[in-house]
Amino acid sequence: MSQSRSMGTARYSRAEVNRVHRANPCDNQIQGRTQSTGMSLTTIEPYLRFEKCSTEALDAMGYAEFDALPFGAIRLDCRGRILAYNMTESLYSGFRYHHVIGRNFFEVAPCANTSKFFGKFKAGVVGGAIDVIFDYFFARLSEPNVLVHMIRAAPIEDFWLLIKRT
């Protein structure tokens, strides 16, 4: 799921994020993105379950489905370099897609460079497998409490970070 877009430094302004996230950010984002792409909610229904989202399902998604997920989804290589970054995570984090693709996740999000987060990632890289869900606190975000689902994308050595705001 690689795209070639130029890297930049633009970020979403707080006003843009607030405008998009009215009452329920996930519902507003799914409705807006599915309407603009002509998709129905039933098309992406199987992918809406954060805890049960499989790497096979993520790999099979088109760009519109990937961006319509109600939680953040980031694909990393075994060095932590960001390969894919969906619109939901972009809106929550404030970083635009083209600003983060190709960069190291743990440099983009230095608050994740801890034994609790990076340690789990490193163990997954060394051990060759990981499928773990844990609570985390991102100090730099406006909604800092999250659930992180870290999964290895088999058979290649990539990893998915699914990030759900709590």
Secondary structure, 3 states (H helix, E strand, C coil): CCCCCCCCCCECCHHHHHHHCCCCHHHHHHHHHHHHHCCCHHHHHHHCCHHHCCHHHHHHCCHHHHHHCCCEEEEECCCCEEEEECHHHHHHHCECHHHHCCCEHHHHCHHHCCCCCHHHHHHHHHHCCCEEEEEEECCCCCCCEEEEEEEEECCCCEEEEEEEEC
